[in-house]
């Protein structure tokens, strides 16, 4: 399960990096990759990438 979660997080991360705000929402992308609990998803994403999913979408981290 950890392996699959890492793969799904990586897919979300890549999609958020490619898209511009207004094209997608974090919630839409997360749901597309099977994350249905926003809080758990956001926590796992931040632990993995060190930023929030919305920071990745808005490219405010670097």
PyMOL commands that set and color helices and strands:
alter all, ss='L'
color gray80, all
select helices_A, chain A and resi 2-18+26-32+38-49+53-58
alter helices_A, ss='H'
color red, helices_A
deselect
rebuild
show_as cartoon
